[in-house]
Amino acid sequence: MRHQIIAFSAAVLVAASLPAFAQSTDPAWLDAVSEQLARDQQCQVEYFVNIREGELAGRRTFEARAQCRDGRQFDAARTEPEAEFTLKICEVTVC
């Protein structure tokens, strides 16, 4: 029993340390973010976190944070009918 608890605890710890993988009802918009970041910021996206899809005043909204292979992160946001995402680099802030 003790070995099972230790094994379970180790599995939970490993799972918690992995990056969050994106879940989307329409993953095509994530492809569009990746393409725009590659074109505009020379960022090769490794993964997305904090993905949000919603609706504001009857228009669909899309938001996500992209992690680039070189370590940079960008927040991307778009409200339909806009075609391009607004990209903002995530910088270190000191309070």
Sequence and secondary structure as in RCSB ss.txt:
>XXXX:A:sequence
MRHQIIAFSAAVLVAASLPAFAQSTDPAWLDAVSEQLARDQQCQVEYFVNIREGELAGRRTFEARAQCRDGRQFD
AARTEPEAEFTLKICEVTVC
>XXXX:A:secstr
 HHHHHHHHHHHHHHHHS      S THHHHHHHHHHHHHH   EEEEEEEEEEEETTEEEEEEEEEETTS EEE
EEEETT  S EEEE      
